[in-house]
Every structure is written in structure tokens, then in C-alpha cells.
Amino acid sequence: MGYTVRPARTGDVRAIRGLINANLASGRLLDKPTVTLYEDIQEFVVAVGTRDDQVIGCGALHVMWEDLAEIRTIAVAADHRGHGAGGQLAASLLGRASRLGVRRVFVLTFAVDFF
């Protein structure tokens, strides 16, 4: 399966909301109000299928200080896991941090094996 990662758009919020909802019960993600997703949309990137442009993953980079940022809300749809989309999302967010001049990036996660 092929994926591309691009900056998220407001039209992607419903798909991001769905990815968050799918990961709440397992405790992999914390809930966020939908309004917060709209307010923070510029922090997000999404992974989309190269054939159908369907959003199958998301992640956000939240800058906290001059040289410190957090990767947040990184998720991939269950039926697309294990095909590299999560790695592409993480790489994109780390590249974004580098371009912004952020040298330290952290993530708080229960998916320790992924990171």
C-alpha cells in the first residue's frame, strides 16, 4: 500500500476525529474536543492513500518552547497498520520540527515499541 503525508486541512477533521475515537477505548490516545482539532489543524499532518486520497493516519507537532516540541495524536487506522504509514507520519513531523529549528522532540505514548 502506498501513502503520502501532507499538511492537514479543515476538511480532514472528521477523519482525524474518527482516528481518535477508534483509539480511545484502548487508551492509545487521549480525547480532544473537536473544536480543539479545528483550532490546532495547522499542527497536524495526515497520511492518505495514494490511490484514493482517503485519510488513514494523522499526527501533530506541538511546539512548546524555542527548541522543544511534542509529537501528539499520532494514529493509523487499524486496517492500515504495519505498512509504513506511521513511520512516514513520524518522519514528516520530525522534519517539520527540524525546519522550525526545534532540536528536541518527545512523545508520551503507550506504543513504546513503535517509537
N, C-alpha and C positions, 0 to 999 in steps of 0.2 A: 504494500500500500504506500502511496506517495502522499506527502503532506508538505504544505508550505506554511510559514509563520508570517503573520502580518499584524500591524497595529489594529487593535480592536476598534470597532465603530459602535455608535449607539444602537444600531440595528442588531448587534451581536449580544446585547444584554440578556435577551430572553434565553439564548443558548447558554450563556455563562451562568445564568440563574439555574438552568436545568442541570448543568455540571455540578454546581454547588449542592443543589438539592439531592442529587444522586450520591453524594459523598458525606452527607450529614450523619446518617444513622451509623455509619462505620466509625465516625469520629475523625476521619481523614481531613475534613475541612470544618471550619467554624462558619456559622451562618453570618450573613451580612444583609442588611436591608437592601432591597432593590434600588432604592433611591441612592444609596451609597455606591452601588455599582455604576450608576449613571454619572455620579459626581466624580468618580475615580476612573472613568473609562480610559483616559489618556495614560494611565499606568499599565493597562492591560495589552497583552498580545494574544492572538488566538491562532491555533493550528487548524487549518482547513484541508479537506481532502482535495487533491489536485484534480480529480475528475468531476466532483460535484460541488465544490466550494462550501460544503457543509462544515460548520464549526464542530470539531471533535475534541478540542482541548483549549485550555486557557491558562494564563499565568499573569502575575502582576509584579512590577518592581516598584516598591515604595521607598523613596529616598527619605532618610531620617536625619541626615546631617551631611556636612560637606563631603565626607569620604565614607559614609556608611549607608547601606540600603538593605532592605529585606525583600526576598522573593516570597510572594504571597499567593494564595489562591491558585496553586498550580494543580491542574486536574486534567485527566484524559478520560473520555468515555470508555466504559468497561470493554466494549467490543473492539476498541482500537488500541488497547494497551499491549505493550510488548513489540510494537512495530517502529519505535523510534520517535514518535511524536513528542513524548515527554522530554526526551533529550534535546530535541530541537527547540522546544519552548524554553528550557533552562538555558541553552546556549544563546538564544536570542536575548533573554533577559540579562545574562551576563555581558553580552556585547553592548546592550543599551547602557548598562552601568558603566562600562569602560568609556563609552563615548561621552557620558556625562561627567567623567572624571572621578567616579566613585571607585575606590580601590578595595573596599571591604564590603562583602555581601554575605548575609547569613539567611538561614531559613529555619523556622521552628516547625518540626514535622514528626509525624509518627511513621512516615515512609522512609525510615533510615536507610534501608537497602538501596532505594532509588538514588539518594544523594550520596 
